[in-house]
Amino acid sequence: MEALFIGQTYIDVTFVTDRIPTGDEKVVAEDYAVSFGGNAVSAAFCCAKLGIVPELMTSLADDWLARMFLDMAAKYQISVHGRKVKESSLSFVMPNHGMRAIIRCRDDHYLHPVPPLDLTGCRALHLDGHQADAAIQYARFCRESGILTSLDGGGMRSNTLELLAYIDVAICSERLCEQLKLSPQALCALLKDKGCRIGGVTLGAKGLIWYDERGNVRHMPALAVPASEVIDTNGAGDIFHGAYMFSYLHAPEKPWEAHFRFARAASAHSVRYLGIEHSLPTRADVLAAEEAFREAA
């Protein structure tokens, strides 16, 4: 096992339309895509597409959507450690001028305890905070075993603040800042206090506020993708996480600035395609994005 990702699986249905129908009305979408979804899940697929295949502990029902998801995972050679739920989770995503509107149907009532996994050879753990019991159990074990732990802090979960005590790299969202009523700089200070070696906040088109190995707070601008090329930003953050995990696993001796620059280019590539699977970059795509786009002013 190279790495373990833990999160919640969705099947994403992404569609392009000018408006949502109301009342007794129908609208024909211009385009659509069906893909896997979920924060750590999408990050795992990104890491696999780039060339290092992690294993995935995630929600798994006994229905046709779950069987479709397992087919998707098999295509990328991802081993899935399913945690039983009654129903698969769905997301309906509508891109909206550089943003996205999402309706979610989620079953996160797990019917069985956390499954025990053999982490022999594992070099990194990535979490999105879902499966709170599994997240804390494996984060604690990995921290004690010297295995890098990473958190996608997309929002406040039931034990996020407790979990941070076992996280090496915590990259959070503006939404978490809003929930905690903290500025990005103040959230970075909180992450430092919790013992995270590297921490930061993604700001979309405004880039990344983060602190480095020495604790210095820095700003990394986003790459300026022309607005005319932006199709679907859903999953761009998940791809950022999956790409920096790949970069770390591929070249752990590099500084985290290099890992984040690689991830930034992967994310810039992703927003030009509809649906998360179509957005996943190859290493050649990442290099092309680095060459094609300058830093935003």
N, C-alpha and C positions, 0 to 999 in steps of 0.2 A: 504494500500500500504506500503510494507516494504521498497522498494527502487525503484528508477526510473533510467533506463539506456537510453541514447539517442545516436543514431548513424545511420549508413548507412548499409542496408542489402545487402549482396551478396549471391548468390548461388555459392559455391566453387566446382569445378571439379578438383580433385587432381589425378594425374596419375604418374606412375613410368615407365620410359623408359630411355634407354641409350642415345638417341639423338632425336632431333626434325627433322622430315622430311623436305626436301626442294625440290622445283621443283615438278615434276610429280612422287611422291614417297609416299609410305605408310609404316607405322611402327605399329606393334602391341604392345601395352603397356603390361607390366608385371602384373600390378594391378591398380585399381582406386578406388576412393571413392567420393561420392556426399554428400555435407553437407551444412548447413548454414555457412555464413561467414560474415566478417565485424568486426571491432575492438570491439566496445561496444556491438554489437550483440553477438559475441562469448563469451565475458565476461559475459553477462547476462545468457547465457545457462550454462556456467560453474558454476556461482553462484547458479542457480537453481538445477543443478545436485548435488551440495554439500549439498543442503538442505534448502536454503532460496531463494524463487522465487521472483524475481523483476518483475516490469512491464517495458515494452519496447516501446519507441517512435521511429519509424523507417520508412524508405522509404517503400512504398507499391504500387505496380502497380496492374492493373486488368488483369492479365495474368496467365498462368498455372504455371509459376515459383513461383509467389506470393502465389498461392493456395498451392503449395507444401511447401513453407516456413511456411504458417499458420498451416499446418498439423504438421510440425516439432515443432512449438511453442506450439501447443496444447498438444503434447506428454509430454512436460515439464511443462505444466500448466501455461505458460507465457502469460499474457494478452498483446496483441499487440495494440498499438495506432498508426494506420497507417497514414502516411503522403503521399498523392497521388503524384505519378510520372507516366510517360507514360509507361516506360519499367522497368522490373526488371534488376538488375545489376548482372553481372557474373564475376567470377574469374577463370582462368585456371592456375593451380598451378603444377609445376614440382619440387619435392624435388631434391636437388643437393648437395650431400656430406656435409650435415650439414647446407646447405643454401637452398634457394628456389628461383626459377624463376617464375614470375607471370605476366600474361597478364590479364588486367582488362577491362571490358566494363561497364561503369558507367553512370547512369542517376541520377543526383542530382539536377535536375530542379524541384523544388517542386511547385505543381500547386495550393496549398492552403496555407493560413497563418498558423502560429504556433497554434496547437490546445490547448485549455485551459484544464488543468487537475486539479483535486482535489487532493492535496498532503497530505491530512489528514492522519496522522500516518506514513508518509514517514520519514525515518531516514538517508537516504543517496542518493546522486545523482552521477551517473558516466557518463562521457562524453568522446567522442573521437574527438571532434572538428568538426565533420560533423554536418550539420544542424546548421550553425553558429548562425542564428537568434534565434532558439530554445535554443541552448546551452547557449547563453548569458542571455536570458530571465529567464530561469530556474535556472541558476547558481546564478544570482543576487537575485532571490527570496529565494533560499535555504540559501544563505549566510546570508541574512537578517533575516531568520526564524530559524537560528541555526541548519540547516540540513547540515551534512557533504557533501562537494563537492569534487569530485575526477576527475582528468583528465588523460587520456591516451594521452600524448603528442607525438604521433607517427610521426608527421610531422607538418610543418607550415601550418596553415589554414588562412582564410581571416582575422580572428580577434583573433588569438591565444594570442597575447600579451595583448590585452584588456581583454580577458577571464580570464587570469591568476590572475587578481586582485580579482576574486571571487572564487578562488580555494583554498581548504584547503590542499589537497594531490595531488601533480603533479608528476607523474612518466613518464619520457620522454625517447625517443630513441636516439641512436647515430646519427640517420638521422637528428633529429632536431638540434643536436650540429653542424653537418656539414652545415645545411642550415643557421644557425646563425653565423657560423665560430667561435664557442666557444668550449673550452674543457669541459668535463663533470663537472669539478670543477667550471669552470666559469659559466656554465649553472645553477648549484646549487646556485651560488651566485645571479644570476638573479632571480631565483625562490624565494629566500629569500626576495629580494628587492621588488618583486611583492606582498609579503604578504602570500605566501604559508607556512603553518605550517610545512609540511613535503614535501620534494622534492627529486628527484633523477633521475638517468639515468641508464637504463638497457644496459648492454654491452655484451649480449649473453653469450657465454662460459666464459667470464671474470667477470661475476657477476653483481653487482649493486653498483654504487657510490651513496650515499644518505646522507641526514642530518636528524638527529633525533629531538626529541621534544625540546632539548636544543640548537639546531642549530649546533651541532657537525657533521662534515663531516666524513663519515665512508665508509668502503668497506665491502660488503658482498659477499664472493666468491660464484660462482655457484656450484651446485652439479655435480660431475664428472660422467656423464653417459658414459659408454664405447662406443667408436665410433661404434663398431659392433652392438650396440643396437639402435643407432639413425636412425630412419626411415624418419621422417617428422617433421621439426621444424616450419612449418607454423602454426600460431595460438598459439605458446608457450607464446608469450608476452601477447596476449589477455587472455589466461588462467591465467597467472600471475595476471593480473588486476582483473579478476573475482574472483580469489581465495582470494586475500587480501580484496576485498569487502565483500566476505562471512565471512572471519575471523573477520573483524571489526564488522559486523552486529551480528555475533554469540557471540562475546566476546569483546564489545567495551572498556572494562576496561583494556585490555591488551595493552602493549606498541607496537609501530609500528614495532619494530624489530621482535616481535612474528608474527605479521600479514605477514610480508615479508618473514620470514622463512617458514611459511606455504605455501605461494604462490610460493616460490622457489621450494619446493618439488612437488607441483602440476604441475609446468612447466616442471620439470625433468621427471615426469611420462609421460607427454603429448608427448614428442618427440619420444617415442617408438612405436607410432601408426600412421597409415595412415589416414589422414582426420581429421578435427577438432572434429566432433562428437565422433569418436572412441577414440580421445585423451582426452576427458573430464574425470576427475578423480572423484571417490567417496572419502569420507573422509578416508576410509580404504586404498585406493590407495595412498593417500598423506602420511599417516603414514608409509606405506610400502616403499615408495620412500625415506622417511627420514631415515629409518633404512638401506636401501640397498646401498645408495650412500654416499660417503664421500665428503667433500668439495674439490674442485679443488685446486691444489697447486698454 
